[in-house]
Amino acid sequence: MTPPAAPSAAPSAPAAGKAPTVIGRLSRVRASELWPEGRGLAAWLAATPDPLSEVLGKPPFEFASSGTNILLGTSADQQAVCVACEVGPTSDEGLGVLLRVAAVQEGGIVVWVAGEMDDAHVAALSWLNRSTMPRYYLVRVTGVRIESSAAAPIFELVARPPRAGAPASASDAEGAGPRRRVEDHVEAHVAEPPSAD
């Protein structure tokens, strides 16, 4: 008895008259290219808050557009929400504004959305999350496009409040100052596409 023939490893040819699948090249776009006027990010989030609440794992947000880079609003579970937006890198000025608004808000959810993150600012928010009442989140916004298509924003969670019951480290007790903590940060799941350079 003859053994059955092994399946062919060669890919099948496209059916006659059917065009081959076209695959485009994905490229990363800076937030400053998506919203070149700066304040456009806050206006966009005021009108389209779902991507932000989803990346934070929070109930839907509702904002009043203020015409500035700061958004104030509430979540569906009635928590106060403050969002500070910077399309470029995080700045000391942005951190100051975030703290001022958080103090007036007296708790709730405080979100810093920026195009790039400075390590010192990530460490500062990590320390604030362990020392103050508001819950601070840091979110990176970039964009992607395929070939010459319209760009779409992507929100990535960079820092969050510590999980309930997370122990304080020895350096916290010794007053060593703010630093990165693994449990406060989120690994990026979006692979960086090759640069167009």
Order of alpha helices (4+ residues) and beta strands (2+ residues): beta-alpha-alpha-alpha-beta-beta-beta-alpha-beta-alpha-beta-beta-alpha
